Amino acid sequence: MTFLYVAIGIFGGYIYLKLAEGLNLFRDRVSPDKIRGGGVVLLPVILWYLAKSVSGYHNLMAAITVLIAIVGLWDDYRGVSGYVKAGITLLVGLVILWFLGWVIPIRILGYEVYVPIFNEVFWLLFFMGFVNAFNVIDGRDGVLLTTSLILLAYLYLLTADIMYLHVAAVAAGLLVWNTPPARLIMGDVGSYVLGTFITASFLTLSHIPVEARLLALSFPLMDTLTTIARRLSRRQSIFQADTEHIHHVLYSRFGDRRGLLLIMLINLASVGLSALYLKVGPSILPLGLVWWALLAAISFILPKRPS
């Protein structure tokens, strides 16, 4: 059954690619030979699983996914301000937290913490930060899909929910068209739909300690934090684009294919550390801190070395 969803990714990507090329729509502004918006291929599978559920939360997420997809498609077609997208993710985060009743404890280092206002702000920043982080990492061919595929597979292992496995299978099929040199780019519709879907899923894993979730999300977490720190240190807008992200550094240093392989290994190591944390406990947290420091060093140090 899983192979059927891989085929949906492969053939769905091909149909979308040919349709967009035939209509001369969604061509990338920088590389006109590439087509943006391939993330729409993921929508039918995600919406199918969300909408068929009797859970009110899943139905809410289906509606939110449609909204996010429309904004993402318009961004791929005409462009949307970073401030507007941040405002939309803020609104979506508030709606999700409101639906969940706001009372979401923070499980950290074996303790459960709930401090009014602090917890709500923490989870709102968690949601907004990671949704936009998935947009940030979508800067080179294959990075978004590879990262998402591994995280979706990990969510399946954590929850045994077949939805995650099948969405991961569609992502694997789309990699046929998105692997360097890509013909099809997931675009903002892909990054925001996947970012919202995966982030909301990690948000609702209330039985999983926060640090285990952050370890699994190490790559988008550290890439975004180092990007913000770098731009603030230069007194630039945090929405200003640059080519010093972790994926840019690895691709320029090792080539596109090897760079993508390294991104895959980084994400596998991250979910591996998360799984180890769940098995062993806080004693491995120093190893996680070293891992985060290593990822930060890639962005901060490697670009400064002579090529």
Residue frames relative to the residue before (quaternion, step in Angstrom):
aa qw qx qy qz dx dy dz
M 1.0000 0.0000 0.0000 0.0000 0.00 0.00 0.00
T 0.6303 0.5499 -0.3366 0.4325 3.58 1.02 -0.80
F 0.6301 0.5466 -0.3367 0.4369 3.57 1.05 -0.76
L 0.5634 0.5833 -0.3881 0.4378 3.60 1.16 -0.50
Y 0.6856 0.4719 -0.2857 0.4751 3.59 0.98 -0.83
V 0.5698 0.5417 -0.3845 0.4838 3.59 1.15 -0.47
A 0.6546 0.5079 -0.3030 0.4709 3.58 0.99 -0.89
I 0.6009 0.5457 -0.3598 0.4601 3.61 1.06 -0.69
G 0.6544 0.5104 -0.3077 0.4653 3.58 0.99 -0.83
I 0.6794 0.4934 -0.2950 0.4559 3.58 0.91 -0.92
F 0.7630 0.3849 -0.2119 0.4741 3.57 0.65 -1.11
G 0.6077 0.5406 -0.3498 0.4648 3.57 1.11 -0.62
G 0.6408 0.5173 -0.3102 0.4750 3.56 1.04 -0.81
Y 0.6505 0.5180 -0.3122 0.4594 3.58 1.01 -0.85
I 0.6665 0.4993 -0.3082 0.4599 3.59 0.90 -0.92
Y 0.6585 0.4988 -0.3136 0.4682 3.59 0.91 -0.89
L 0.6408 0.5400 -0.3181 0.4433 3.58 0.96 -0.89
K 0.7031 0.4629 -0.2683 0.4684 3.58 0.82 -0.99
L 0.6375 0.5274 -0.3261 0.4572 3.59 1.04 -0.77
A 0.6772 0.4838 -0.2906 0.4721 3.58 0.91 -0.93
E 0.6432 0.5084 -0.3248 0.4715 3.60 1.01 -0.78
G 0.6638 0.5174 -0.3078 0.4436 3.58 0.95 -0.87
L 0.7287 0.3948 -0.2208 0.5142 3.57 1.06 -0.78
N 0.3449 -0.7632 0.4688 0.2807 3.55 1.36 -0.12
L 0.4401 0.6777 -0.4558 0.3732 3.55 0.94 1.02
F 0.8469 0.2272 -0.1582 0.4540 3.55 -1.34 0.45
R 0.2977 0.7357 -0.5520 0.2558 3.59 1.01 0.70
D 0.5194 -0.6508 0.4562 0.3138 3.55 -0.97 0.88
R 0.5091 -0.6786 0.4392 0.2958 3.57 -0.94 0.91
V 0.7071 0.4414 -0.2567 0.4891 3.60 1.06 -0.74
S 0.7883 0.1234 -0.0468 0.6010 3.60 0.97 -0.89
P 0.2390 -0.8330 0.4819 0.1291 3.62 0.13 1.27
D 0.5966 0.5665 -0.3735 0.4285 3.62 1.20 -0.30
K 0.6673 0.4631 -0.2922 0.5048 3.57 1.30 -0.19
I 0.3081 -0.7478 0.5661 0.1594 3.56 -1.13 0.77
R 0.3003 -0.7538 0.5631 0.1566 3.57 -0.93 0.98
G 0.7206 0.4957 -0.3117 0.3714 3.55 -1.33 0.17
G 0.3402 0.7771 -0.4766 0.2308 3.59 1.23 0.27
G 0.5174 0.6683 -0.3998 0.3546 3.57 1.24 -0.30
V 0.5279 0.6403 -0.4162 0.3716 3.60 1.20 -0.36
V 0.5639 0.6078 -0.3848 0.4056 3.61 1.17 -0.49
L 0.6439 0.5307 -0.3141 0.4528 3.59 1.16 -0.60
L 0.5568 0.6809 -0.3682 0.3012 3.56 1.13 -0.72
P 0.6718 0.5097 -0.3459 0.4115 3.67 0.70 -0.90
V 0.6746 0.4910 -0.3026 0.4607 3.59 0.95 -0.84
I 0.6610 0.4988 -0.3107 0.4667 3.59 0.89 -0.92
L 0.6971 0.4715 -0.2788 0.4626 3.59 0.85 -0.96
W 0.5936 0.5725 -0.3632 0.4335 3.59 1.07 -0.68
Y 0.7170 0.4437 -0.2574 0.4720 3.57 0.82 -0.99
L 0.6742 0.4935 -0.3058 0.4565 3.58 0.98 -0.78
A 0.7213 0.4704 -0.2582 0.4379 3.57 0.82 -1.00
K 0.6773 0.4978 -0.3123 0.4425 3.62 1.03 -0.63
S 0.5412 0.6253 -0.4009 0.3942 3.58 1.25 -0.25
V 0.4376 -0.6815 0.5169 0.2773 3.56 -1.16 0.63
S 0.5016 0.6606 -0.4161 0.3726 3.57 1.30 -0.13
G 0.4630 -0.6797 0.4972 0.2764 3.57 -0.89 0.95
Y 0.6132 0.5503 -0.3497 0.4460 3.58 1.08 -0.67
H 0.6668 0.4942 -0.3091 0.4644 3.60 0.90 -0.87
N 0.6378 0.5131 -0.3289 0.4709 3.59 1.02 -0.72
L 0.6146 0.5264 -0.3375 0.4809 3.58 1.09 -0.72
M 0.6686 0.5005 -0.3008 0.4604 3.58 0.93 -0.91
A 0.5904 0.5543 -0.3673 0.4574 3.60 1.12 -0.57
A 0.6664 0.4905 -0.2957 0.4773 3.58 0.94 -0.91
I 0.6492 0.5120 -0.3124 0.4677 3.58 0.98 -0.85
T 0.6366 0.5372 -0.3280 0.4457 3.59 1.00 -0.83
V 0.6320 0.5200 -0.3284 0.4715 3.59 1.01 -0.78
L 0.6501 0.5163 -0.3096 0.4637 3.59 0.94 -0.89
I 0.6725 0.4964 -0.2898 0.4662 3.56 0.88 -0.99
A 0.6475 0.5275 -0.3170 0.4494 3.58 1.00 -0.82
I 0.6400 0.5205 -0.3269 0.4612 3.59 0.98 -0.81
V 0.6520 0.5015 -0.3082 0.4779 3.59 0.94 -0.90
G 0.6683 0.5123 -0.3005 0.4479 3.58 0.94 -0.90
L 0.6510 0.5083 -0.3136 0.4686 3.57 0.99 -0.83
W 0.6481 0.5007 -0.3222 0.4748 3.58 0.97 -0.80
D 0.6213 0.5312 -0.3358 0.4680 3.57 1.07 -0.72
D 0.6586 0.4986 -0.3058 0.4733 3.59 1.00 -0.81
Y 0.6984 0.4802 -0.2641 0.4604 3.56 1.10 -0.75
R 0.8434 0.1113 -0.0163 0.5254 3.57 0.76 -1.04
G 0.5044 -0.6379 0.4375 0.3836 3.60 1.16 -0.51
V 0.0594 -0.7785 0.6249 0.0006 3.58 -1.04 0.87
S 0.5508 -0.6286 0.4438 0.3232 3.57 -1.00 0.84
G 0.5655 -0.6064 0.4482 0.3341 3.56 -1.11 0.74
Y 0.6293 0.5360 -0.3282 0.4572 3.57 1.09 -0.68
V 0.6306 0.5209 -0.3295 0.4717 3.58 1.06 -0.74
K 0.6690 0.4935 -0.3032 0.4658 3.59 0.92 -0.90
A 0.6264 0.5205 -0.3359 0.4732 3.59 1.05 -0.73
G 0.6450 0.5269 -0.3152 0.4549 3.58 1.02 -0.80
I 0.6529 0.5108 -0.3101 0.4655 3.57 1.03 -0.81
T 0.6622 0.4858 -0.3135 0.4766 3.60 0.95 -0.82
L 0.5909 0.5486 -0.3591 0.4699 3.59 1.13 -0.60
L 0.6672 0.5012 -0.2944 0.4658 3.58 0.88 -0.96
V 0.6635 0.5001 -0.3052 0.4654 3.58 0.90 -0.93
G 0.6424 0.5289 -0.3180 0.4544 3.58 0.97 -0.86
L 0.6478 0.5165 -0.3112 0.4656 3.58 0.98 -0.85
V 0.6492 0.5143 -0.3168 0.4623 3.59 0.98 -0.85
I 0.6588 0.5071 -0.3136 0.4588 3.60 0.91 -0.89
L 0.6785 0.4826 -0.2931 0.4700 3.58 0.87 -0.93
W 0.6186 0.5343 -0.3402 0.4650 3.58 1.05 -0.73
F 0.6697 0.4999 -0.3027 0.4582 3.58 0.93 -0.91
L 0.6878 0.4683 -0.2728 0.4828 3.59 1.05 -0.75
G 0.5583 -0.6470 0.3711 0.3633 3.57 1.26 0.05
W 0.5126 -0.6860 0.3831 0.3463 3.57 1.31 0.28
V 0.6916 0.4889 -0.2957 0.4419 3.63 0.97 -0.76
I 0.2013 0.7553 -0.5906 0.2005 3.56 0.00 1.33
P 0.2975 -0.7796 0.5190 0.1856 3.62 -0.39 1.14
I 0.3475 -0.6907 0.5882 0.2371 3.53 -1.27 0.39
R 0.1549 -0.7739 0.6095 0.0746 3.57 -0.61 1.15
I 0.1790 0.7945 -0.5531 0.1758 3.57 -0.45 1.20
L 0.8560 0.0019 -0.0555 0.5139 3.56 -0.93 1.03
G 0.7347 -0.4396 0.2264 0.4644 3.54 1.02 0.82
Y 0.6745 0.4519 -0.2906 0.5065 3.58 1.27 0.01
E 0.2983 -0.7182 0.5958 0.2003 3.54 -1.27 0.51
V 0.0987 -0.8208 0.5625 -0.0098 3.54 -0.61 1.21
Y 0.0999 0.7578 -0.6444 0.0227 3.54 -1.05 0.77
V 0.0494 0.7672 -0.6328 0.0919 3.54 -0.59 1.24
P 0.4642 -0.6967 0.4602 0.2956 3.62 -0.53 1.11
I 0.7917 0.2325 -0.2659 0.4985 3.54 -1.13 0.87
F 0.6858 0.4824 -0.3034 0.4527 3.62 0.73 -1.04
N 0.6832 0.4896 -0.3015 0.4501 3.59 0.80 -0.98
E 0.6590 0.5157 -0.3142 0.4483 3.56 0.92 -0.89
V 0.6584 0.4956 -0.3003 0.4803 3.58 0.97 -0.88
F 0.6288 0.5487 -0.3333 0.4387 3.58 0.98 -0.85
W 0.7236 0.4351 -0.2593 0.4690 3.59 0.78 -1.00
L 0.6009 0.5389 -0.3642 0.4647 3.57 1.12 -0.55
L 0.6626 0.4818 -0.2963 0.4910 3.59 0.97 -0.86
F 0.5895 0.5652 -0.3545 0.4553 3.59 1.10 -0.72
F 0.6977 0.4725 -0.2763 0.4623 3.56 0.81 -1.02
M 0.6940 0.4775 -0.2836 0.4581 3.57 0.74 -1.04
G 0.6661 0.5376 -0.3024 0.4193 3.53 0.91 -0.96
F 0.7461 0.4140 -0.2443 0.4608 3.56 0.77 -0.97
V 0.5781 0.5520 -0.3920 0.4554 3.61 1.07 -0.55
N 0.7047 0.4348 -0.2617 0.4959 3.58 0.90 -0.88
A 0.5757 0.5834 -0.3767 0.4316 3.60 1.17 -0.51
F 0.6377 0.5132 -0.3346 0.4669 3.59 1.03 -0.71
N 0.6173 0.5154 -0.3417 0.4863 3.57 1.13 -0.53
V 0.6386 0.5450 -0.3124 0.4445 3.56 1.06 -0.82
I 0.7203 0.4537 -0.2722 0.4485 3.62 0.87 -0.88
D 0.5907 0.5730 -0.3749 0.4269 3.59 1.24 -0.21
G 0.3338 0.7787 -0.4640 0.2585 3.54 0.78 1.09
R 0.7686 0.1857 -0.1301 0.5982 3.58 1.28 -0.24
D 0.6848 -0.5180 0.3307 0.3915 3.54 -1.23 0.58
G 0.8552 0.2222 -0.1672 0.4373 3.53 -1.02 0.92
V 0.5398 0.6660 -0.4043 0.3187 3.60 1.16 -0.47
L 0.6848 0.4930 -0.2952 0.4482 3.60 0.78 -1.00
L 0.7057 0.4693 -0.2819 0.4498 3.58 0.77 -0.99
T 0.6429 0.5221 -0.3277 0.4546 3.59 0.97 -0.81
T 0.6587 0.5006 -0.2985 0.4758 3.56 0.94 -0.93
S 0.6821 0.4948 -0.2871 0.4556 3.57 0.86 -0.97
L 0.6244 0.5543 -0.3385 0.4339 3.58 0.95 -0.87
I 0.6909 0.4763 -0.2797 0.4664 3.59 0.85 -0.97
L 0.6710 0.4885 -0.3045 0.4673 3.60 0.95 -0.82
L 0.6351 0.5169 -0.3275 0.4714 3.60 1.03 -0.73
A 0.6348 0.5144 -0.3263 0.4754 3.58 1.01 -0.78
Y 0.6473 0.5076 -0.3142 0.4739 3.59 1.03 -0.77
L 0.6256 0.5225 -0.3343 0.4731 3.60 1.03 -0.76
Y 0.6201 0.5301 -0.3408 0.4672 3.59 1.06 -0.68
L 0.6560 0.5035 -0.3081 0.4703 3.59 0.97 -0.83
L 0.6804 0.4957 -0.2863 0.4575 3.59 1.05 -0.75
T 0.8126 0.3004 -0.1116 0.4867 3.57 0.98 -0.86
A 0.2901 -0.7665 0.5058 0.2691 3.59 1.22 -0.54
D 0.4265 0.6814 -0.4732 0.3603 3.59 1.22 0.50
I 0.4184 -0.7505 0.4584 0.2270 3.57 -0.47 1.25
M 0.4947 0.6661 -0.4232 0.3641 3.60 1.20 -0.45
Y 0.6845 0.4967 -0.2948 0.4448 3.58 0.84 -0.97
L 0.6455 0.5223 -0.3242 0.4532 3.58 0.99 -0.80
H 0.6962 0.4780 -0.2840 0.4541 3.57 0.93 -0.85
V 0.6217 0.5015 -0.3455 0.4926 3.61 1.06 -0.65
A 0.6227 0.5290 -0.3321 0.4712 3.60 1.07 -0.75
A 0.6399 0.5286 -0.3231 0.4546 3.59 1.03 -0.76
V 0.6281 0.5108 -0.3349 0.4821 3.61 1.01 -0.75
A 0.6362 0.5240 -0.3225 0.4655 3.58 1.00 -0.84
A 0.6333 0.5255 -0.3265 0.4649 3.59 1.02 -0.79
G 0.6531 0.5065 -0.3149 0.4666 3.59 1.01 -0.77
L 0.6567 0.5192 -0.3057 0.4536 3.58 0.99 -0.80
L 0.5544 0.6184 -0.3887 0.3990 3.58 1.18 -0.48
V 0.5071 0.6327 -0.4245 0.4029 3.60 1.21 -0.37
W 0.7621 0.3503 -0.1750 0.5156 3.58 1.03 -0.85
N 0.7164 0.4673 -0.2363 0.4610 3.58 1.23 -0.42
T 0.5159 0.6291 -0.4247 0.3971 3.60 1.27 -0.19
P 0.5708 -0.6168 0.4081 0.3567 3.64 -0.95 0.80
P 0.5686 -0.2971 -0.7644 0.0642 1.53 -1.70 1.86
A 0.3804 -0.7766 0.4641 0.1922 3.58 -0.51 1.22
R 0.2749 -0.7118 0.6168 0.1929 3.52 -1.26 0.60
L 0.7681 0.2606 -0.1196 0.5725 3.54 1.21 -0.62
I 0.1676 -0.7791 0.6007 0.0646 3.57 -0.79 1.09
M 0.5177 -0.6596 0.4448 0.3147 3.58 -0.93 0.87
G 0.2624 -0.8100 0.4870 0.1946 3.59 1.14 -0.60
D 0.7234 -0.4224 0.3129 0.4476 3.54 -1.30 -0.09
V 0.5849 0.5551 -0.3849 0.4490 3.60 1.08 -0.54
G 0.6751 0.4876 -0.2945 0.4688 3.59 1.00 -0.77
S 0.6982 0.4813 -0.2860 0.4461 3.57 0.83 -0.97
Y 0.7059 0.4516 -0.2796 0.4685 3.60 0.95 -0.79
V 0.6317 0.5045 -0.3448 0.4771 3.61 1.04 -0.64
L 0.6844 0.4588 -0.2876 0.4882 3.60 0.87 -0.92
G 0.6441 0.5348 -0.3234 0.4410 3.56 0.97 -0.84
T 0.6734 0.4850 -0.2893 0.4771 3.58 0.94 -0.90
F 0.6673 0.5209 -0.2933 0.4442 3.56 0.91 -0.97
I 0.7209 0.4350 -0.2519 0.4770 3.60 0.79 -1.01
T 0.6616 0.5096 -0.3180 0.4489 3.60 0.90 -0.87
A 0.6560 0.4997 -0.3109 0.4725 3.59 0.92 -0.88
S 0.6294 0.5350 -0.3359 0.4525 3.58 1.06 -0.70
F 0.6739 0.4637 -0.2928 0.4950 3.60 0.93 -0.83
L 0.5987 0.5814 -0.3512 0.4245 3.58 1.09 -0.71
T 0.7547 0.4129 -0.2120 0.4637 3.57 0.92 -0.89
L 0.5105 0.6173 -0.4399 0.4060 3.62 1.24 0.11
S 0.0710 -0.8708 0.4856 0.0285 3.55 0.62 1.19
H 0.6553 0.5158 -0.3242 0.4467 3.61 1.16 -0.44
I 0.6289 0.5232 -0.3297 0.4713 3.59 1.28 -0.19
P 0.4808 -0.6704 0.4702 0.3136 3.64 -0.78 0.92
V 0.6142 -0.5745 0.3982 0.3663 3.56 -1.11 0.71
E 0.6714 0.5190 -0.3154 0.4247 3.57 0.87 -0.92
A 0.6217 0.5250 -0.3471 0.4663 3.61 1.11 -0.60
R 0.6386 0.5130 -0.3218 0.4748 3.58 1.07 -0.73
L 0.6680 0.4973 -0.3024 0.4638 3.58 0.95 -0.86
L 0.6170 0.5341 -0.3500 0.4599 3.60 1.06 -0.66
A 0.6455 0.5175 -0.3220 0.4602 3.59 0.95 -0.84
L 0.7414 0.3875 -0.1931 0.5127 3.56 1.06 -0.84
S 0.2118 0.8455 -0.4752 0.1201 3.60 1.24 0.39
F 0.6756 0.5180 -0.3192 0.4164 3.59 0.85 -0.90
P 0.7125 0.3994 -0.2867 0.5007 3.66 0.69 -0.91
L 0.6018 0.5758 -0.3577 0.4223 3.59 1.08 -0.67
M 0.7574 0.3977 -0.2232 0.4672 3.57 0.64 -1.11
D 0.6079 0.5431 -0.3674 0.4477 3.59 1.06 -0.62
T 0.6791 0.4834 -0.2867 0.4721 3.58 0.98 -0.85
L 0.6650 0.5090 -0.3118 0.4489 3.61 0.89 -0.90
T 0.6751 0.4748 -0.3028 0.4766 3.60 0.92 -0.84
T 0.6133 0.5441 -0.3458 0.4563 3.59 1.09 -0.68
I 0.6647 0.4948 -0.3012 0.4718 3.58 0.90 -0.94
A 0.6607 0.5101 -0.3076 0.4567 3.59 0.92 -0.93
R 0.6557 0.5172 -0.3110 0.4536 3.58 0.96 -0.86
R 0.6973 0.4684 -0.2829 0.4630 3.59 0.88 -0.91
L 0.6481 0.5059 -0.3271 0.4659 3.59 0.98 -0.74
S 0.6416 0.5281 -0.3291 0.4484 3.59 1.02 -0.76
R 0.7066 0.4124 -0.2403 0.5224 3.57 1.23 -0.54
R 0.4128 -0.7287 0.4424 0.3208 3.57 1.36 0.08
Q 0.4110 0.6769 -0.4854 0.3704 3.53 1.00 0.98
S 0.6028 -0.5245 0.4434 0.4062 3.56 -1.27 0.29
I 0.4914 -0.6635 0.4691 0.3136 3.58 -0.99 0.79
F 0.6473 0.5054 -0.3219 0.4712 3.60 1.24 -0.25
Q 0.4970 0.6622 -0.4339 0.3554 3.60 1.26 -0.05
A 0.4122 -0.7318 0.4913 0.2306 3.57 -0.81 1.02
D 0.0525 0.7664 -0.6402 0.0005 3.55 -1.24 0.54
T 0.4160 -0.7027 0.5205 0.2495 3.59 -1.29 0.08
E 0.4919 0.6539 -0.4293 0.3822 3.56 1.00 0.86
H 0.3373 0.7367 -0.5123 0.2847 3.57 1.17 0.49
I 0.6873 -0.4695 0.3454 0.4335 3.57 -1.25 0.32
H 0.6893 0.4769 -0.2990 0.4561 3.60 0.85 -0.89
H 0.6139 0.5327 -0.3552 0.4617 3.61 1.05 -0.66
V 0.6567 0.5184 -0.3093 0.4520 3.57 0.93 -0.93
L 0.6959 0.4765 -0.2830 0.4567 3.58 0.82 -0.98
Y 0.6535 0.5092 -0.3212 0.4587 3.59 0.98 -0.79
S 0.6894 0.4737 -0.2914 0.4641 3.58 0.92 -0.86
R 0.6789 0.4988 -0.2867 0.4561 3.59 1.08 -0.69
F 0.8345 0.2293 -0.0651 0.4968 3.56 0.88 -0.98
G 0.5720 -0.5696 0.3936 0.4398 3.59 1.25 -0.06
D 0.6694 -0.5495 0.3261 0.3790 3.55 -1.19 0.56
R 0.7014 0.4750 -0.2872 0.4472 3.60 0.76 -0.96
R 0.6948 0.4446 -0.2792 0.4916 3.58 0.85 -0.92
G 0.6055 0.5533 -0.3533 0.4500 3.56 1.09 -0.66
L 0.6550 0.4993 -0.3074 0.4767 3.57 0.99 -0.84
L 0.6159 0.5383 -0.3391 0.4647 3.58 1.05 -0.74
L 0.6564 0.5038 -0.3062 0.4707 3.58 0.99 -0.82
I 0.6125 0.5310 -0.3429 0.4746 3.60 1.06 -0.72
M 0.6406 0.5199 -0.3198 0.4659 3.57 0.98 -0.84
L 0.6704 0.4941 -0.2964 0.4675 3.59 0.93 -0.90
I 0.6116 0.5445 -0.3446 0.4590 3.60 1.07 -0.73
N 0.6952 0.4641 -0.2790 0.4727 3.58 0.90 -0.90
L 0.6263 0.5181 -0.3384 0.4742 3.59 1.05 -0.68
A 0.6439 0.5070 -0.3170 0.4773 3.58 1.01 -0.79
S 0.6424 0.5412 -0.3188 0.4390 3.58 1.03 -0.81
V 0.6982 0.4265 -0.2811 0.5017 3.61 0.84 -0.91
G 0.5856 0.5651 -0.3655 0.4517 3.58 1.16 -0.53
L 0.6496 0.5003 -0.3042 0.4849 3.58 0.99 -0.84
S 0.6307 0.5311 -0.3253 0.4630 3.56 1.03 -0.81
A 0.6681 0.4902 -0.2971 0.4744 3.58 0.91 -0.92
L 0.6360 0.5225 -0.3216 0.4681 3.59 1.04 -0.78
Y 0.6247 0.5361 -0.3339 0.4592 3.57 1.04 -0.77
L 0.6610 0.5074 -0.3073 0.4595 3.58 0.95 -0.86
K 0.6947 0.4673 -0.2722 0.4743 3.57 1.11 -0.64
V 0.7799 0.3547 -0.1621 0.4896 3.58 0.90 -0.97
G 0.4529 -0.6869 0.4601 0.3337 3.56 0.97 -0.83
P 0.8068 -0.3489 0.2050 0.4305 3.58 -1.34 -0.10
S 0.5076 0.6727 -0.4259 0.3292 3.61 1.17 -0.29
I 0.7019 0.4411 -0.2868 0.4801 3.61 1.13 -0.43
L 0.3787 0.7510 -0.4723 0.2636 3.59 1.27 0.09
P 0.6092 0.5389 -0.3809 0.4398 3.68 0.94 -0.64
L 0.6141 0.5319 -0.3466 0.4688 3.60 1.08 -0.67
G 0.6381 0.5226 -0.3191 0.4667 3.56 1.06 -0.75
L 0.6425 0.5193 -0.3220 0.4625 3.59 1.00 -0.78
V 0.6227 0.5208 -0.3287 0.4827 3.58 1.07 -0.74
W 0.6352 0.5373 -0.3172 0.4552 3.57 1.01 -0.85
W 0.6620 0.4913 -0.3042 0.4773 3.59 0.94 -0.87
A 0.6398 0.5210 -0.3260 0.4615 3.59 0.99 -0.78
L 0.6345 0.5297 -0.3223 0.4615 3.57 1.05 -0.77
L 0.6620 0.4946 -0.3054 0.4731 3.58 0.94 -0.86
A 0.6374 0.5156 -0.3250 0.4714 3.59 1.01 -0.77
A 0.6397 0.5440 -0.3254 0.4346 3.58 1.01 -0.80
I 0.5862 0.5781 -0.3729 0.4279 3.60 1.08 -0.68
S 0.7152 0.4481 -0.2474 0.4759 3.56 0.92 -0.93
F 0.7450 0.4367 -0.2308 0.4483 3.57 0.91 -0.91
I 0.7835 0.3838 -0.1680 0.4590 3.58 0.92 -0.93
L 0.6842 0.5324 -0.3214 0.3810 3.59 0.72 -1.03
P 0.6618 0.5131 -0.3531 0.4173 3.67 0.84 -0.74
K 0.6551 0.5381 -0.3086 0.4314 3.58 1.19 -0.50
R 0.5730 0.5896 -0.3778 0.4259 3.55 1.28 -0.24
P 0.5727 -0.5775 0.4347 0.3867 3.59 -1.12 0.54
S 0.4432 -0.6956 0.4978 0.2680 3.57 -0.98 0.82
